[in-house]
Amino acid sequence: MGTITINIKDEVEKEFRDIVKSVHGTKKGDLGRALTEALQKWISDKKQDKIARNALKLIEQDFDFGKRLYKHRYELYER
């Protein structure tokens, strides 16, 4: 298990602690579990953003259809 020392704004800390208290309680380890959950969500969101950006880049690229009626993807949508 790792240890991270961070500095955050007092208002953010107070609000986070209040929410952790209302959701998880005040037992030992509740703050760490909530922070781990928040970090995992942040990591997941960033990974999804990267996947979405990569998918959009692929969509923007032309695709060679070979000997078909359409040579480029954009021709499918010209109507």
N, C-alpha and C positions, 0 to 999 in steps of 0.2 A: 504494500500500500504506500502511495506517495504522499508527500507533504508539500503543500504550496502555501507560501506566505504572500498575501496580496493586500493592496490598499484600495479601498473603495470609498465612495462618498458616504457620509454618515446617514443621510436620508435613505440611500439604497440599502444599507445594512439594516437599518431599523425596520424598513418595510419588508425586507426579506425575512428577518427574524420573526416578525409578527405573522407573516403568512405561513412560515414553517411551523410556528406554534399552533396556529389554527388548523393546519392540515395534518401534521404529524404528531404534534404534542411537544413536550419538553424533556423527553427521555434522553439519556446520553446517546450521542451518535445521530440524533434526528437532523441536526443542522448539516452534518457531513453527508448524510444520505440525500437530503434535499439538494445540496450543492452538487453532488455527483449526478443526480437526476437532471438538474439544469444544464450542467456541462455536456452530458450525453445528448440532450435535446439540441443544444447549440451545435455540437459536432454533426449530428444527423442532418440538421437544417443546412449547414454549410456543404455537406456532401451532396445533398439533394440539389442545391443550387448549382454545384459544379456539374452534376449529371445533366441538369436541364440546359445549362449553357452549351455543353458538348453536343447534346441532341439538337439544339437549334443550329449549331455550326454545321452538323451533318445535313440537316434539312436544306440549308442555304447552298450547299454544294450541288453542282450538276451531277447527274447520274447518267452514264452511258447505257441506254437500253439495247444496244446492239442492233440487230436487223428488225426492229419493230417499227411500228408506225410513228413512234415518237422518239426523237433523239435526245431530248432534254426534259427534265422534270417539269419545267415551267410551261412546256407546250400542252401538258395535260389540262392546265387550268385556263388556257386561252379559249374562250368561247364567246 
